[in-house]
Amino acid sequence: MTGRYLAEMLTPAIVAEEKRYHGGTFRLPARGGADALGEDEMAFLARRDSFYLATVTADGWPYVQHRGGPRGFLKVVDAGTLAFADLRGNRQLITTGNLVDEARVALIAVDYPARRRLKVMGRAEALDAREHPGLADAVAPPELRRRVERVVRIAVVAYDWNCAAYITPRYTEEELREADLFGGR
């Protein structure tokens, strides 16, 4: 767990609950600057074919949405930046609208077979693909480029590897094929 992650998460109410239930708490670190993703985090995120993204409405309600695509659709631009192509979909634009009022986001990426999950906190912006065609081309899977409406760019603030307890292993068809569990089918 990075120091910045704890500094952001440990509010007085959380510290009080930790003391109440566990008799103590983590030492509150200084906030400091943003945490840079390490090689392990960048490789992990670059291999995902889905993640969950949480935003907050103007009224303070959390909104969580699953995002999926071909493996690697979440681009690691550098140690402090993630981006993905936001494709034409159900036209609700809840995430996009939420980012207008509040840039803070949380992302959870899970590797179900390996029982690993990474939580990322950041500040995001939704950029119109028509105004940023080079960026849209750089992050869009080639077969989906014509469906890109926006690019969501996330400036990483902090991250934390979460414990493996209670992650049920699940496998995609592609992972089963790679393991040859279909007997060559």
Buried (B, 14 or more C-beta within 10 A) or exposed (E): BBBBBBBBBBEEEEBEEBEEEEEEBEEEBEEEEBBEBEEEBBEBBBEBBBBBBBBBEEEEEEEEEEBEBEBEBBBBBEBBBBBBBBBEEEEEBEBBBBBEEBBBBBBBBBBBBEBBBBBBBBBBBBBEBEEBEEBBBEBBBEEBBEBBBBBBBBBBBBBBBEEEEEBEEEEEEEBEEEEEEEEEE
